[in-house]
Amino acid sequence: MTTETAALEAKLQEVDGSIDELASKGEFELLASRLASDFRYNHSTGASQDQAEWLEGLKPLVGRRNRITSNIRVEVHGDVGVAMGDLDIVWGDGRHNYDRYVRVYHLQDGRWLAVSQRTVPAHDRAPPTP
């Protein structure tokens, strides 16, 4: 691995780790700056939203839940980056959703911008029910 590739991977890891934190905190302007204009969010339910729809849908959820990523892995393929990991949705009322996600990024003018995300349920991560 070259030094340049290692630096791109480190930056991608940093950007990806911030996406759900910004969504949870309601920092939508900064979040939008990390998303491509044609960004698509594909939910674990099968619903698909463009950038504006996804950001608007997040607004009423601020303070009600946290989006927590873990086990993030990244790959760099030229100007395309792929990030994947676990995503927990932890609600203030005690509910907990266990998901996995894949985000695809494009390197534009030296910045990683997310172009697509697919989230799927990860039932194998949930604790057994009594």
BELSUL-V880041 format. One record per residue. N is the residue number from 1. RES is the residue in one small letter. PHI is phi as a letter, one per 20 degrees, with the letter a starting at -180 (999 if undefined). Layout:
n->[N:N]
res->[RES:RES]
phi->[PHI:PHI]
This chain:
n->[1:2:3:4:5:6:7:8:9:10:11:12:13:14:15:16:17:18:19:20:21:22:23:24:25:26:27:28:29:30:31:32:33:34:35:36:37:38:39:40:41:42:43:44:45:46:47:48:49:50:51:52:53:54:55:56:57:58:59:60:61:62:63:64:65:66:67:68:69:70:71:72:73:74:75:76:77:78:79:80:81:82:83:84:85:86:87:88:89:90:91:92:93:94:95:96:97:98:99:100:101:102:103:104:105:106:107:108:109:110:111:112:113:114:115:116:117:118:119:120:121:122:123:124:125:126:127:128:129:130]
res->[m:t:t:e:t:a:a:l:e:a:k:l:q:e:v:d:g:s:i:d:e:l:a:s:k:g:e:f:e:l:l:a:s:r:l:a:s:d:f:r:y:n:h:s:t:g:a:s:q:d:q:a:e:w:l:e:g:l:k:p:l:v:g:r:r:n:r:i:t:s:n:i:r:v:e:v:h:g:d:v:g:v:a:m:g:d:l:d:i:v:w:g:d:g:r:h:n:y:d:r:y:v:r:v:y:h:l:q:d:g:r:w:l:a:v:s:q:r:t:v:p:a:h:d:r:a:p:p:t:p]
phi->[999:e:f:f:f:f:f:f:f:f:f:f:g:f:f:f:f:e:g:f:f:f:f:f:e:m:e:f:f:f:f:f:f:d:d:f:f:d:g:c:d:d:f:f:e:o:f:c:c:e:g:f:f:f:f:f:f:f:g:f:e:f:n:e:b:c:d:c:e:b:l:f:c:c:c:d:c:m:e:d:c:c:c:b:r:e:c:d:d:d:e:f:e:o:f:b:d:d:c:c:b:c:d:d:c:c:e:c:l:m:c:e:d:f:d:b:c:c:d:c:f:c:g:f:e:f:f:f:e:f]
